[in-house]
């Protein structure tokens, strides 16, 4: 929404990386409304990755992504996203959607985007207040798990036919993967990175913005609330007793701290619905990876 600031930040960082012997990698996330040729060219030149937000089929996207004039954004953003994906040679980007209680058949939204030609896809479950009409519910779990299985089977079929695509949650490394530290501690929220608001405040990540308990400081005074850092230092897979017997614990590192906090009141809690979905994704990812590996070995 303030593209001049984006350009200034990148220019500043490029100057600093030369001075400090560092290499910055930038990611730009856009809902596409203000995406134009200038932004595309800049992103393709400066951005290590680009995240393009669209929720799938027109009716799915336009139900939740409505502009000020009351119209959905699908028809406006789709041509831009198709152009962007091609300009990036179908790599170093993600189409990133969100599914809700309204589209529990979300695999159809993913496949719709794949049929349009997108090769790098992601679809995240919404995290919302339980009283929101679009929030996922426990009774949605059977159909959601079925959708992940349906997606994995279809992806395998398309892989065999030579028109496969990548789905973020199924891209796991079964033989190596992240170092043990990352497997245990996860994303590093509040310890390795922070979110900076437009007005200069620091929070552990963007999902804590506005919560005074997690205000860490600001760009003028630096980090002044070290209690927050210390709280997140203890935020790892071993801090959650519910994770002890979970086969997927070293693939999620205990899950998202923000989701845990908003559902249980503690950053070391667990978001149970999210755990169920994560375990199903890991099961499907293992199936998909194993099937492809076996076929490659036979070749």
N, C-alpha and C positions, 0 to 999 in steps of 0.2 A: 504493500500500500504506500510505501515511501521508497521507491526504487533508487532515488538519489542517495539515500543513506546506505542502501545495499552496496552501491558502487563505491561509496566513500570508505566503507568498512573493508571491502576487498582490497582497494588501493592501499589503505593503511597497513593491512596485514601483509600484503606482498612486499612492502617496503621493510617491514619488521622482520620478515622471514629471512631476507637477505642479510640483515644486520646480525641476526641471532643464529643463523645456520639452521633454521627450522623449515618445515614444509607444511603449510596449512592446506587442509582439504575442506572445501565448502560444500554444503548441500542447500539447495533452494527448494522449498515446498510451496506449491501454488494451487489454488482452486481454479485457476485458468481464466478468471473473469478479466483480469488486467494483463494477461499474457499477450505479448505482441512480438513482432520481429526483433525489435531492439532487445527485449528481455531474453528471447530465445538465443540470439547471437551471443549475448553476454554470458548466459548460462552455459552455453556450449564451449565457451572459451575459458570460463573461470570455475565452473562448478564440477566437482568430482562426481556428484550424483544429483539427480533432480527427482523430486517426488510430485506426481501429478494426481490430484485428488478428484476422483469420480467414483460413484458408488455402484456402477454397473448399468443395467438396463435403464432406458429413459424414465420409465415410471418409478423405478427404485430411486434413482438419483434425484429426480425432480420432486419427490415427496419430502426430502429432507434439505436439499440444497436449493433454496429459493432466494432470489435476489430482491432488492428493495421494491421492484415493480410487481412483485408477487409471482413472477414467472420462474420456472425451473431453469437450471443452467446447462442442461445436457446439450442442447442444440448449439449453444454458444461455445462451449469449451471443447467438445469432441473433436472438431476439425483441427483445433490448435494442438491438442494432445497427440493426434495422429501425426501431424507435421513434426512435432517435437521428437517423438519416438524415432521417426525416420532420420531426422537430422542427427540424432545420437547413435545412428546405426543399430538401433534396437538393443542397446546396452547402456549401462551406467544411468539407468532411470528406473523408477517404479511407478506403475499405476497403483494407487493406494486407495482402496475403498473401505467403507465401514458398513457392516451389516447390523440390522436391528431386529426387533420383534416383528417388524413389518415385512421383512424379507428373510425369513428363516430358510428359504430355498436358495440361499446365497450362491450355491455352486452354479446356478444358472446365470447369475450376474458375472461371475468370474469367466465362465465359458463364453458369455456374450462378448466380453472384452477381448478374449483370446480370438474369437471369430473375426473381430474387427482388425486383427493383425498385431495386437500388442503381445510382446514376448516376456515382459517382466511384470509380474502381477503380485499384488498383496491385498488381502482383505482381512480387516481386523474386526473382532466383535466389539460392539459399543459397550462402554462402561458408563452407566447412568444411574441416577437415583432410582430406587425400586418403584417409586410411585410415578415415574415418567411412563407415558403410554407406549413409548418405543423401546423401553428397557427390556433386555433379555430376562427370561424367567426360567426357573428350574424346570418347569414342564416343557420348555423348548429344547432341553438337552438331547432327548432321543433323536429328534429330527435334525438337530445341528450335527450330531455325531454321524448320522446317516449321510448328511451332505458332504462331510469331509471324506468319507469312504467313497462316495459317488465321484467326487472330484479326483481322488487318487486313481481310481480305476480308469477314468476317462483320460487322465494325463498319461497313464501308461499306454493306453491305446493310441493316443496321438503321438507319443514318442516313437512307438513302433512304426507308425505311418509316416514319420518324418516331418510332422508339423507340431512338434511339442512346444511347450512354453515353461517358464520357471514360475513357481509359486513360492513366495518368500518362506512360509512356514514349513515347507517340505525340503528346504535346502539345508540339510544337516550333514555334517561330516562324521561318519560313523567310525572312522579309523584314527582321526587326529582331532581336529576341531580346536576350540579355544584352549589356552593354557589353563591349568587347574585353578589359578587365581580367578580368572574370569568366570570359570564354571561355578565357583563357589560364591563370588561376590556380585556377579551380574554386571549391571550397567554402570556402576560407580556413581549413582545419584548422590549428590550432596558431599561427595569426597573427591571425585575426579573431575566433575564438571558442575556447572550451575546454569540456571536460566537467568537471563538479564532482561528485565522488562523495558519497554520504551522510555519509561521515566527513570531508569537507572537502578532499580532495586534488584537484589540477588535473591533467588530462591533455589532450592535443591534441583527442581526441574519445573517445566512449565505447568505441570498438573498441580503444583502447590501454590501457584501465584494467587495472591489475595488473602492467603491464610496468614495472619499475623504471627502465629506460633512458629512458622517456618521462614520468616523474613531473616535472611542471613547477613544483610548489610546492603551496601550500595556502591556505585562506581566512585563516589567521592570519598567515602570513609573506609572502603575495603570490607573484608569479612569481619563483622563485629560480634556475631552470635555463634560462638564456637560450640555451644551446646548442641546446635543442629548438626554440625559436622560430626561430633562425637556420637550422636544418636545414630547417624547413618553408617558410621564405622562398624556398628554392631549388626548392620542389616545384611545378613547373608543366609545361605541355605541352612547352616547349622543353628541359626537363631530361631528357626521355625520347627517346633517339634512335629508338626503335621507332615513335614517333608521327610522325616527319618526313613520311612518305609516306601517312599515313592520312587518308582523306577526312573522317572523323568527328571529327578531333582537336579541333576548336573547338566540338563539341557535348558533349564529355565532359571537356575540359581535362586530358587525360592519365589520367583515371580516378581511382578511389578510392585514396588514399594508404595507407589501412589494408589494403585488399585486396592492394595491391602488396607491402606490408611482410610480410604474413603468407604470401604465396606466394613471394616472392623474397628477403626479408630486407632490402629497401631500400624507402624511401618513394618513391623515384624510379624504381622498377622498374615493370613492368606485369604485370597479372593476365591472362594470355593468353586464358583461357577467357572471362573477362568482356569482353575486347575484342571477341572474335568475336560474342558476344551483343549487345553494344552496337551494333556495326556493322549487324547484322541489324535491330535495333529502329529505327535511323535510316533504313535503307532502307524499312522498312514505313511509318514515319511520313511520309516524303516521298511515298510512293505514295498514302497515305490523304489527306494534305493536298492534294496536287496534284489528285486526283480530285474532292474536294469543292470546291476552288477553281474548277475547270473547270466543274463543274455550276452553281455559283453565278453564274459569269460568263455562262453560257448563259441563265440565268433573267433 
